[in-house]
Amino acid sequence: MKAADIKAMIEAGLPDADVEVFGEDGQHFDARVFSPSFSGKSLIEQHRAVKATLGDSFTSGAVHALSLKTGVSR
């Protein structure tokens, strides 16, 4: 899995989001996701929304670790 793949998956699931994903080893990634759809949601709800866009990437082992920074705006 590449950072660009994760970025595309998040953008497909959260089309209004501003997304940046970093990670060069193919298993450990850092993502910054900012979306108006996060308004009124707790940090945990925001993270769950992002992880939901990745489907089974965690359970299949394609992504080992994902660090998230989320919010409504930068």
C-alpha positions in Angstrom: 0.0 0.0 0.0 1.3 3.5 -0.9 0.4 6.8 0.7 -1.3 7.8 -2.5 -3.6 4.8 -2.3 -4.7 5.7 1.2 -5.2 9.3 0.2 -7.4 8.2 -2.7 -9.5 6.0 -0.5 -10.0 8.7 2.1 -10.9 11.2 -0.6 -13.4 8.8 -2.1 -15.1 8.2 1.2 -15.0 11.9 2.3 -15.2 13.9 -0.9 -15.2 17.3 0.8 -12.0 16.6 2.8 -8.6 18.1 2.4 -6.3 15.1 2.7 -2.5 14.7 3.1 -0.9 11.3 3.7 2.7 10.6 4.4 4.6 7.3 4.7 7.4 5.7 2.7 7.6 2.1 4.2 4.3 0.9 2.9 2.9 0.0 6.4 3.2 3.1 8.6 1.4 6.3 7.6 0.5 9.7 8.9 -2.7 11.4 7.6 -4.0 14.8 8.0 -7.7 15.0 7.2 -9.8 18.2 7.4 -13.5 18.1 6.5 -16.5 20.3 7.0 -18.4 17.0 7.6 -16.6 16.7 10.9 -18.4 19.7 12.3 -20.1 18.7 15.6 -18.3 15.3 15.8 -15.9 14.3 18.5 -12.3 13.5 17.7 -13.1 9.7 18.1 -16.0 10.1 15.6 -13.8 11.9 13.2 -11.1 9.2 13.4 -13.8 6.4 12.9 -15.1 8.2 9.8 -11.6 8.3 8.3 -10.9 4.6 9.2 -14.2 3.6 7.7 -13.0 4.9 4.3 -10.2 2.4 4.4 -12.4 -0.7 4.5 -10.5 -3.8 5.6 -7.0 -2.3 5.1 -6.2 -2.8 8.8 -7.6 -6.3 9.2 -5.9 -7.5 6.0 -2.6 -6.2 7.2 -2.2 -3.8 4.2 -1.8 -0.9 6.7 -0.1 -1.6 10.0 -0.3 1.8 11.6 -2.0 5.1 10.8 -1.5 8.2 12.8 -4.4 10.7 12.3 -4.8 14.4 12.7 -8.4 15.5 11.9 -10.5 18.6 12.2 -13.0 20.8 10.5 -10.4 23.1 9.1 -6.6 23.6 9.3 
